[in-house]
Amino acid sequence: MEIKVCGMRELENIHELISKMKPDWMGLIFYPKSARFVSDEKAAELKEIQLKKVGVFVNESEEEMLRKVAEFNLSAIQLHGNESVELVKSLSEKSDCELWKVISVGDQVDWKTLEDYLPYVNKFLFDTATATHGGSGKKFDWEILQTYPFDKGFLLSGGLDDESADEVLALRQRIPQLQGVDLNSKFEDAPGLKNIEKLTRFKRRLNLL
């Protein structure tokens, strides 16, 4: 199971995260309306962080995303808006980054709408549908994922907290394409400031520590 901790921003908090919890990925949010927005002023210090970084974008231009990839030394691009298949295809041709397409889940998912993305994305990420593009702290009905028809792996997001580990492991038993979790608002003391103790406890409950 991979663990991505999203919404990181503060350097001291990031160093503590790496030394004590060691996630697989760290998410940097480049959506200006987010309370966890990362500005270009952070680029110099965050570029040097030796942890795989995921840039989170919402309906951003290709040019700006590629600029951020270079500025922050990103390893993955997470597309959290209504990005077209054509844009994702173009990114796959112009960048070595992994490409993650977020699917915002309401009452159901039309799996056919995902098919055209399959050749170009490395994984999907299922999150609770919100007007603010994530960070709601709310879970969607995971039973919807029981009908997931593809071999491609995906990450689970949306309202996960430090009590969710057993549910995640049980879901993995039923849906092996579940390859990781995306942790954010339920593990925070303030927006962009993570509670490392809660994160570490969650990782231990997943039997990864």
FIVOSE-937833 format. One line per field, with one value per atom (N, C-alpha, C): x, y, z; chain. Coordinates in pm, 1 decimal. Atoms other than C-alpha are relative to their C-alpha. Example, Ala and Ser with C-alpha at 12.3 -4.5 7.8 and 13.67 -1.06 7.14 Angstrom:
px <- c(89.0  1230.0  90.0  -82.0  1367.0  -77.0) $
py <- c(-119.0  -450.0  120.0  -119.0  -106.0  109.0) $
pz <- c(0.0  780.0  0.0  -6.0  714.0  73.0) $
c <- c(A  A  A  A  A  A) $
//
This chain:
px <- c(83.9  0.0  87.3  -69.3  129.3  -75.6  61.4  66.4  46.5  -28.0  42.2  -56.0  46.8  21.2  -10.0  24.0  -134.2  -14.5  17.5  -149.4  116.2  -119.6  205.8  49.5  -45.9  367.5  114.3  -95.8  569.8  123.2  -124.1  934.3  28.9  -28.0  976.5  -94.6  99.6  655.2  34.1  -38.7  776.5  118.6  -116.6  1111.6  -39.3  46.7  932.2  -76.2  73.8  701.9  95.3  -95.3  998.0  75.5  -83.1  1197.8  -79.8  77.0  913.8  -99.4  108.2  649.0  35.3  -51.6  820.7  -111.4  99.9  526.4  67.2  -52.9  571.0  -4.3  22.0  444.5  -39.2  42.3  395.8  -71.7  77.5  126.9  14.5  -6.4  173.8  -117.4  121.6  -148.2  24.4  -21.9  -121.0  -132.1  131.1  -489.2  -15.5  -4.3  -501.4  -112.8  112.5  -841.0  10.7  -16.9  -715.1  65.1  -63.5  -630.7  141.1  -132.2  -322.2  84.9  -69.7  -202.7  148.7  -144.9  173.5  41.1  -40.2  314.6  140.5  -132.8  623.6  112.2  -101.7  804.6  57.7  -44.9  832.6  84.7  -61.0  991.2  142.7  -141.7  1357.6  19.1  -18.6  1320.9  -65.9  69.9  1072.1  59.2  -61.0  1256.0  103.8  -109.7  1537.0  -47.7  51.6  1309.8  11.7  -22.8  1408.8  -113.8  118.7  1059.3  -80.8  72.7  849.2  -116.6  98.4  630.3  -104.3  113.8  287.3  -54.2  63.2  163.0  -147.9  145.4  -213.2  -51.1  45.9  -376.7  -149.1  142.1  -734.6  -18.8  26.5  -806.6  108.7  -114.3  -459.6  47.9  -53.6  -289.4  117.5  -112.2  -40.2  132.5  -124.3  229.4  33.1  -23.3  184.5  34.1  -30.6  182.6  143.2  -136.9  505.3  103.0  -88.9  660.9  14.8  -3.8  569.2  78.6  -76.9  713.2  149.0  -141.8  1052.0  34.8  -28.1  1028.4  8.5  9.7  940.7  55.0  -53.1  1100.4  -105.7  111.6  770.1  22.0  -4.3  743.3  -133.8  134.2  368.9  -84.8  97.9  92.7  -137.2  134.7  -248.3  -100.0  95.9  -533.5  -134.9  114.8  -819.8  -120.9  111.3  -1048.7  -69.2  69.8  -1223.2  92.9  -101.6  -906.0  -38.6  38.9  -964.3  100.5  -89.3  -819.8  113.4  -101.9  -634.6  111.4  -101.3  -458.5  85.7  -74.0  -362.0  94.6  -84.3  -228.8  121.0  -109.5  -21.7  100.8  -89.8  121.0  83.5  -72.4  214.7  114.3  -102.7  417.2  109.6  -93.5  589.7  65.9  -53.9  666.6  24.5  -27.9  820.4  -76.1  75.6  593.5  -107.3  121.5  335.1  -119.0  121.9  -13.9  -112.5  109.0  -296.5  -125.7  126.3  -655.2  -95.5  95.0  -889.5  -141.9  140.9  -1246.9  -79.9  81.8  -1487.7  -127.5  107.9  -1744.0  -117.4  124.1  -2101.2  -77.8  83.0  -2379.7  42.8  -42.1  -2225.6  111.0  -103.5  -1950.5  -36.7  18.1  -1999.8  137.7  -134.5  -1699.6  42.2  -35.0  -1717.5  70.2  -63.6  -1614.5  148.1  -141.6  -1279.4  82.8  -71.2  -1191.0  105.1  -92.2  -1026.3  126.2  -117.9  -787.9  99.4  -80.6  -654.9  139.2  -133.8  -365.9  100.1  -88.1  -225.8  22.2  -17.3  -272.5  67.5  -64.2  -67.7  -92.6  98.8  -346.5  -114.9  112.6  -685.9  4.7  15.4  -764.8  -146.0  141.3  -1118.5  -17.3  18.5  -1222.5  -147.5  137.3  -1547.0  -28.0  36.3  -1718.8  -34.0  27.6  -1714.6  16.4  -14.7  -1744.2  140.0  -133.7  -1398.2  112.0  -100.5  -1219.6  86.1  -73.1  -1125.4  8.7  -18.4  -1038.5  -127.1  128.6  -1397.3  -0.3  2.0  -1310.9  -115.3  114.9  -1606.4  30.1  -15.2  -1613.9  -115.0  107.2  -1806.6  -29.8  38.9  -1978.4  97.9  -102.8  -1690.4  -57.3  61.9  -1933.8  -7.6  1.0  -1942.8  120.4  -122.9  -1587.8  -4.8  11.1  -1702.6  -16.5  20.7  -1791.7  112.3  -113.3  -1456.1  47.4  -19.9  -1389.7  140.1  -130.3  -1025.0  110.1  -115.6  -690.7  86.9  -86.3  -527.4  -23.8  10.1  -452.4  -57.2  53.6  -611.3  30.7  -13.3  -573.5  -137.0  124.9  -851.8  21.5  -8.2  -913.8  -138.5  128.5  -1186.0  -36.9  46.1  -1238.9  69.8  -73.9  -984.6  57.7  -59.1  -879.4  78.4  -87.7  -659.4  -77.0  80.0  -949.2  -41.6  47.5  -995.6  82.5  -94.5  -709.0  -62.5  59.4  -909.1  -95.8  91.6  -1173.4  77.4  -82.2  -903.4  55.7  -55.1  -742.3  -108.2  110.7  -1080.5  -38.9  32.6  -1151.3  105.0  -109.3  -812.5  -16.3  22.8  -901.6  -102.5  106.5  -1209.0  34.2  -32.8  -1061.7  152.0  -146.3  -692.1  58.9  -51.8  -661.2  22.2  -26.4  -667.9  146.0  -143.7  -297.4  52.9  -49.7  -284.5  -106.5  91.9  -441.9  60.8  -36.8  -432.8  -54.4  38.9  -438.6  16.5  -9.2  -511.7  -67.0  55.1  -753.8  -23.3  27.3  -836.9  127.6  -128.1  -467.2  69.1  -57.5  -418.7  -30.4  24.2  -377.8  -46.8  43.2  -433.3  22.5  -20.9  -456.6  147.2  -139.4  -121.0  97.4  -86.6  12.2  -47.8  44.5  -3.4  38.3  -26.8  -24.1  76.1  -85.9  266.8  -31.1  33.7  162.0  -119.7  116.4  -177.9  37.4  -42.7  -15.9  80.2  -83.7  236.6  -86.7  89.9  -38.0  -79.5  73.9  -235.9  88.2  -90.2  64.6  27.5  -23.1  127.6  -121.5  122.5  -235.2  -15.7  -1.7  -184.6  110.6  -108.5  102.0  116.9  -109.0  350.8  114.5  -109.7  564.6  37.5) $
py <- c(-120.0  0.0  124.9  -127.4  340.5  102.2  -108.8  641.2  133.2  -138.0  993.6  91.6  -102.5  1278.5  130.0  -115.4  1574.5  127.9  -128.7  1944.5  39.7  -38.6  1974.9  135.8  -134.0  2318.1  51.4  -58.8  2397.6  -89.0  76.4  2292.5  -83.7  75.0  2190.7  -119.5  105.8  1985.9  -110.9  96.7  1817.2  -83.6  74.8  1722.5  -99.5  91.6  1572.1  -116.8  104.1  1381.1  -104.0  91.0  1233.0  -82.8  70.9  1141.9  -100.1  85.4  984.6  -92.5  76.9  861.5  -58.4  50.2  822.6  -43.9  37.0  835.6  -27.2  25.6  729.7  125.8  -119.5  1059.2  116.2  -121.4  1417.8  88.0  -80.7  1631.5  149.0  -145.8  2002.5  53.9  -47.4  2184.3  135.5  -121.5  2443.7  60.2  -58.1  2540.7  124.6  -123.9  2907.6  16.0  -14.5  2874.8  -92.3  93.7  2600.9  67.9  -48.9  2678.3  -55.4  63.1  2461.4  35.7  -44.2  2650.2  23.4  -18.3  2642.3  102.7  -106.3  2960.2  -26.6  13.9  2992.2  36.7  -39.2  3145.5  -121.4  122.1  2793.1  -89.8  91.2  2647.8  -38.4  28.0  2677.5  -100.2  90.6  2504.3  -135.4  126.8  2240.1  -83.7  74.0  2147.1  -98.9  84.2  1997.8  -115.1  107.0  1771.6  -133.7  131.3  1410.5  -96.6  83.2  1266.8  26.1  -18.9  1207.0  96.9  -106.8  1513.5  -7.4  -1.6  1522.0  142.2  -130.2  1851.2  -15.9  10.1  1891.2  124.2  -109.6  2103.1  -13.9  -2.5  2205.6  85.8  -70.6  2297.0  103.2  -87.8  2448.4  -18.3  11.1  2519.6  -96.3  92.0  2270.6  71.8  -76.5  2537.7  23.2  -27.6  2625.7  -128.8  126.5  2261.7  -43.9  39.1  2188.4  92.2  -92.5  2500.0  -40.8  42.2  2379.8  -130.7  125.5  2034.4  30.5  -37.0  2195.2  77.5  -87.2  2456.6  -77.9  72.4  2205.4  -142.7  135.7  1888.0  -104.9  90.6  1701.3  -136.2  136.0  1326.4  -44.6  34.9  1318.2  125.5  -106.7  1545.2  -58.0  43.9  1504.6  99.1  -83.9  1638.3  -8.9  3.9  1734.3  76.1  -75.1  1922.0  -75.7  59.1  1859.5  -14.0  6.9  1799.1  -100.4  83.8  1656.8  -112.1  108.8  1335.5  54.9  -58.6  1547.4  65.1  -62.2  1743.5  -105.9  106.4  1427.4  -70.2  61.7  1272.5  88.5  -92.5  1582.9  3.4  3.5  1583.1  -127.5  128.0  1217.2  1.4  -9.3  1310.6  99.6  -109.1  1613.2  -9.4  11.0  1499.7  -145.4  134.1  1198.7  -26.9  16.1  1254.4  -107.4  80.0  1001.6  94.4  -78.4  1125.4  -70.1  53.9  1075.0  80.2  -69.5  1157.1  -22.4  7.6  1236.6  -14.7  18.7  1112.7  38.7  -45.6  1302.3  -83.6  98.0  1053.9  58.7  -36.6  1146.1  -126.2  117.8  888.4  -120.6  109.6  681.1  47.4  -30.8  665.1  -67.4  57.3  615.9  -44.9  50.8  391.7  23.8  -18.7  439.8  133.4  -131.3  805.1  -2.7  11.0  683.9  -72.2  90.2  450.5  71.6  -69.3  709.6  50.3  -43.5  812.9  -114.2  115.9  460.0  -5.7  11.1  475.6  102.2  -112.8  795.6  23.1  -23.3  788.4  -120.8  107.3  588.2  -58.0  47.2  569.6  99.2  -86.9  706.9  27.7  -31.5  871.9  35.3  -22.2  854.7  82.8  -94.0  1145.3  37.8  -43.6  1277.7  125.4  -116.3  1517.9  119.0  -124.5  1874.8  116.6  -120.9  2223.5  57.8  -56.1  2299.1  -90.7  91.5  2010.7  -65.3  75.3  1803.7  74.4  -60.3  1868.5  10.8  -11.2  1812.8  -69.5  79.3  1564.5  -99.1  90.0  1353.2  -120.8  121.7  995.7  -12.3  42.9  877.7  -147.4  139.6  538.2  -91.7  84.1  298.3  -118.5  113.1  30.5  26.7  -35.0  220.0  -61.0  50.5  94.9  -150.5  144.9  -268.4  -35.5  28.0  -237.8  57.1  -53.1  -83.9  -105.5  104.8  -261.6  -10.3  -5.2  -183.3  -65.8  56.1  -341.9  109.4  -110.0  -1.9  30.6  -27.1  77.3  137.1  -129.5  359.2  27.5  -44.5  559.5  39.5  -34.3  617.3  127.2  -126.4  966.2  38.2  -51.1  1161.6  -43.6  24.5  1176.7  -109.5  102.6  913.8  61.5  -45.2  947.4  -114.1  102.5  755.3  -120.2  116.8  518.7  -81.0  61.0  418.0  -119.2  98.4  170.6  -137.7  133.7  -148.3  -6.8  -5.4  -42.6  -1.7  -4.1  30.3  -138.7  134.1  -310.3  -97.5  87.6  -482.6  27.0  -35.0  -294.1  -53.6  52.0  -394.7  -149.9  143.6  -758.8  -26.9  19.4  -717.6  60.3  -70.9  -478.5  17.2  -4.6  -552.8  116.3  -116.8  -255.8  119.3  -105.0  -36.4  -9.4  10.8  39.7  105.2  -97.4  325.6  96.5  -97.5  607.9  139.5  -141.1  986.1  64.5  -51.2  1150.1  150.8  -145.6  1514.4  58.3  -92.0  1718.8  -62.7  63.7  1464.2  -26.1  20.0  1447.5  133.8  -133.1  1822.3  63.0  -89.3  2055.1  135.7  -122.0  2346.2  -24.7  22.6  2373.7  7.6  5.4  2266.4  -41.0  39.3  2155.6  -134.9  135.8  1779.8  -42.4  62.6  1590.1  -129.8  113.0  1349.8  -123.7  113.9  1133.8  -77.1  66.3  1062.9  -75.4  64.0  985.0  -127.3  115.3  750.0  -114.1  101.6  569.5  -68.5  55.9  522.2  -96.6  86.8  378.6  -129.4  120.7  138.3  -92.8  81.0  20.6  -68.0  66.4  -59.1  -105.4  97.6  -284.5  36.8  -47.5  -68.7  56.0  -45.0  27.8  -113.1) $
pz <- c(0.0  0.0  0.0  3.6  -98.8  84.8  -75.1  122.1  -56.3  40.2  -12.0  107.5  -92.8  236.6  -77.6  85.1  60.1  82.7  -66.7  140.8  88.0  -75.4  272.9  -49.7  38.6  276.4  87.7  -94.6  590.6  12.5  10.9  574.8  124.1  -123.3  939.1  13.2  -3.7  924.6  -99.5  103.4  604.3  46.6  -48.2  758.9  110.1  -104.8  1059.7  -62.2  71.4  824.6  -58.5  64.4  638.6  103.1  -97.8  948.2  82.4  -90.6  1148.3  -70.6  61.6  904.5  -135.7  128.9  563.7  -95.6  100.8  319.0  -134.0  134.5  -41.8  -85.9  80.0  -180.9  90.2  -67.9  -68.5  -101.8  92.5  -229.3  25.3  -4.9  -305.7  -80.6  64.7  -389.8  -66.5  78.6  -665.2  -48.8  29.9  -668.1  86.8  -79.1  -561.4  101.7  -92.5  -390.7  121.2  -110.8  -157.5  119.7  -123.2  204.4  15.1  -6.5  143.8  -122.3  121.4  -165.2  25.1  -6.0  -227.3  -106.0  92.8  -382.1  -54.5  60.0  -602.1  97.2  -98.2  -305.2  72.5  -68.6  -164.0  -90.0  97.1  -478.3  35.8  -24.0  -383.3  113.2  -114.0  -46.3  -22.0  18.9  -158.0  -112.7  111.1  -476.1  49.1  -50.8  -266.8  87.2  -85.0  -60.6  -72.8  61.0  -130.7  33.8  -12.5  -129.2  -126.5  125.5  -438.1  20.4  -14.6  -486.9  -110.9  91.8  -648.2  -5.6  15.6  -787.9  -27.2  13.3  -748.1  -72.7  85.2  -1019.6  -28.9  34.1  -1097.9  -124.7  126.1  -1459.8  -33.7  26.5  -1498.8  -144.0  135.8  -1831.5  -3.0  16.3  -1965.2  25.2  -16.6  -1976.3  147.1  -142.7  -1609.1  74.9  -68.2  -1498.7  -28.5  34.0  -1685.0  66.3  -71.2  -1532.1  146.3  -140.2  -1184.1  16.0  -4.1  -1261.8  13.7  -3.5  -1325.0  126.1  -115.0  -1046.3  130.6  -126.5  -773.8  -8.3  18.8  -916.8  33.3  -26.0  -926.6  -65.5  54.7  -981.5  -56.7  48.9  -1051.6  -12.1  20.5  -1178.3  31.5  -36.9  -1015.2  -56.7  71.4  -1228.0  68.9  -90.6  -1000.2  -53.6  57.1  -1239.8  -110.6  114.0  -1570.3  -120.0  105.5  -1768.9  -107.9  113.6  -2114.3  -23.7  40.3  -2249.6  -86.0  88.0  -2508.2  81.0  -85.6  -2234.5  68.4  -68.0  -2047.6  -97.8  103.8  -2368.2  -28.0  27.5  -2437.1  114.5  -115.8  -2084.6  1.3  0.6  -2122.9  -101.1  104.2  -2431.6  35.8  -28.3  -2280.0  137.4  -134.9  -1925.1  37.3  -52.5  -1752.6  129.4  -124.0  -1452.4  -13.8  -5.2  -1348.6  -12.3  13.0  -1434.3  76.2  -81.1  -1185.3  -31.8  26.9  -1281.8  115.7  -110.6  -995.8  -54.9  31.7  -1022.8  124.3  -112.2  -799.8  5.7  -12.2  -670.2  77.0  -66.5  -591.1  32.3  -25.3  -595.7  -81.7  85.8  -875.6  -92.9  98.9  -1138.9  -131.2  133.3  -1511.7  -48.6  27.5  -1573.6  -144.9  140.8  -1951.0  -24.1  17.9  -1909.1  35.5  -37.2  -1772.7  -106.1  91.5  -2059.2  -84.5  89.9  -2283.2  71.0  -75.7  -2003.8  23.3  -40.3  -1952.5  -63.2  59.2  -2204.2  53.2  -31.2  -2054.7  149.9  -144.5  -1676.6  65.1  -76.6  -1428.2  104.8  -96.5  -1176.8  8.4  -34.2  -1085.2  149.9  -141.6  -753.4  21.5  -25.8  -619.9  126.8  -109.6  -399.2  8.6  -19.4  -257.3  -81.3  81.7  -495.0  88.9  -71.9  -359.5  -95.9  81.8  -501.5  10.9  -23.6  -361.0  -48.6  57.0  -540.9  108.6  -102.2  -236.0  131.7  -131.3  125.9  82.0  -69.5  240.3  135.7  -122.2  514.6  3.0  6.6  397.1  -88.1  78.6  270.4  -99.2  89.1  -31.4  29.9  -20.6  -43.3  -73.9  61.4  -105.4  -75.8  70.9  -223.1  -150.6  142.0  -554.5  -71.7  60.9  -616.0  -26.1  19.8  -608.0  -147.3  142.3  -975.6  -86.4  75.9  -1076.6  -100.9  100.4  -1408.6  -59.4  67.4  -1489.5  83.2  -69.8  -1404.0  61.9  -45.2  -1350.1  147.3  -142.5  -987.0  29.6  -40.1  -793.8  147.3  -138.2  -474.0  53.7  -67.4  -223.9  80.7  -71.8  -87.5  49.7  -45.2  86.6  140.7  -136.5  463.1  76.3  -74.4  562.4  127.3  -125.9  926.9  63.0  -58.6  1168.7  52.5  -35.9  1244.6  -122.5  125.3  877.7  -47.0  52.7  844.9  -20.5  12.7  908.3  -119.2  114.6  654.6  -131.6  121.4  397.8  -30.4  20.3  448.8  -45.7  40.8  417.8  -145.2  138.3  94.3  -96.0  83.9  -42.3  -25.1  16.2  14.8  -109.7  98.1  -204.2  -135.4  124.4  -462.4  -6.9  -0.2  -526.6  -79.1  73.5  -765.0  91.7  -98.5  -454.2  41.5  -26.7  -427.3  95.1  -96.0  -183.3  46.9  -58.7  13.6  -8.2  5.9  -3.8  127.2  -131.1  340.6  4.2  -2.0  406.2  124.3  -100.0  615.6  137.8  -128.9  887.6  81.5  -68.9  979.1  26.2  -14.1  1025.2  135.7  -113.1  1320.8  -49.3  68.5  1079.2  -148.6  143.5  697.7  -39.4  41.9  557.0  109.0  -112.4  897.4  52.8  -31.6  953.0  141.3  -129.3  1280.8  -28.4  37.7  1236.1  83.9  -86.1  1531.7  -55.9  58.7  1372.3  -127.0  124.6  1036.4  27.6  -34.7  1195.2  53.8  -55.2  1386.6  -111.6  113.5  1065.0  -78.7  75.8  883.5  76.2  -81.5  1170.4  -7.8  6.8  1155.8  -135.5  130.1  788.6  -8.0  -8.8  901.6  -91.5  85.0  711.1  81.5  -87.2  1010.6  96.7) $
c <- c(A  A  A  A  A  A  A  A  A  A  A  A  A  A  A  A  A  A  A  A  A  A  A  A  A  A  A  A  A  A  A  A  A  A  A  A  A  A  A  A  A  A  A  A  A  A  A  A  A  A  A  A  A  A  A  A  A  A  A  A  A  A  A  A  A  A  A  A  A  A  A  A  A  A  A  A  A  A  A  A  A  A  A  A  A  A  A  A  A  A  A  A  A  A  A  A  A  A  A  A  A  A  A  A  A  A  A  A  A  A  A  A  A  A  A  A  A  A  A  A  A  A  A  A  A  A  A  A  A  A  A  A  A  A  A  A  A  A  A  A  A  A  A  A  A  A  A  A  A  A  A  A  A  A  A  A  A  A  A  A  A  A  A  A  A  A  A  A  A  A  A  A  A  A  A  A  A  A  A  A  A  A  A  A  A  A  A  A  A  A  A  A  A  A  A  A  A  A  A  A  A  A  A  A  A  A  A  A  A  A  A  A  A  A  A  A  A  A  A  A  A  A  A  A  A  A  A  A  A  A  A  A  A  A  A  A  A  A  A  A  A  A  A  A  A  A  A  A  A  A  A  A  A  A  A  A  A  A  A  A  A  A  A  A  A  A  A  A  A  A  A  A  A  A  A  A  A  A  A  A  A  A  A  A  A  A  A  A  A  A  A  A  A  A  A  A  A  A  A  A  A  A  A  A  A  A  A  A  A  A  A  A  A  A  A  A  A  A  A  A  A  A  A  A  A  A  A  A  A  A  A  A  A  A  A  A  A  A  A  A  A  A  A  A  A  A  A  A  A  A  A  A  A  A  A  A  A  A  A  A  A  A  A  A  A  A  A  A  A  A  A  A  A  A  A  A  A  A  A  A  A  A  A  A  A  A  A  A  A  A  A  A  A  A  A  A  A  A  A  A  A  A  A  A  A  A  A  A  A  A  A  A  A  A  A  A  A  A  A  A  A  A  A  A  A  A  A  A  A  A  A  A  A  A  A  A  A  A  A  A  A  A  A  A  A  A  A  A  A  A  A  A  A  A  A  A  A  A  A  A  A  A  A  A  A  A  A  A  A  A  A  A  A  A  A  A  A  A  A  A  A  A  A  A  A  A  A  A  A  A  A  A  A  A  A  A  A  A  A  A  A  A  A  A  A  A  A  A  A  A  A  A  A  A  A  A  A  A  A  A  A  A  A  A  A  A  A  A  A  A  A  A  A  A  A  A  A  A  A  A  A  A  A  A  A  A  A  A  A  A  A  A  A  A  A  A  A  A  A  A  A  A  A  A  A  A  A  A  A  A  A  A  A  A  A  A  A  A  A  A  A  A  A  A  A  A  A  A  A  A  A  A  A  A  A  A  A  A  A  A  A  A  A  A  A  A  A  A  A  A  A  A  A  A  A  A  A  A  A  A  A  A  A  A  A  A  A) $
//
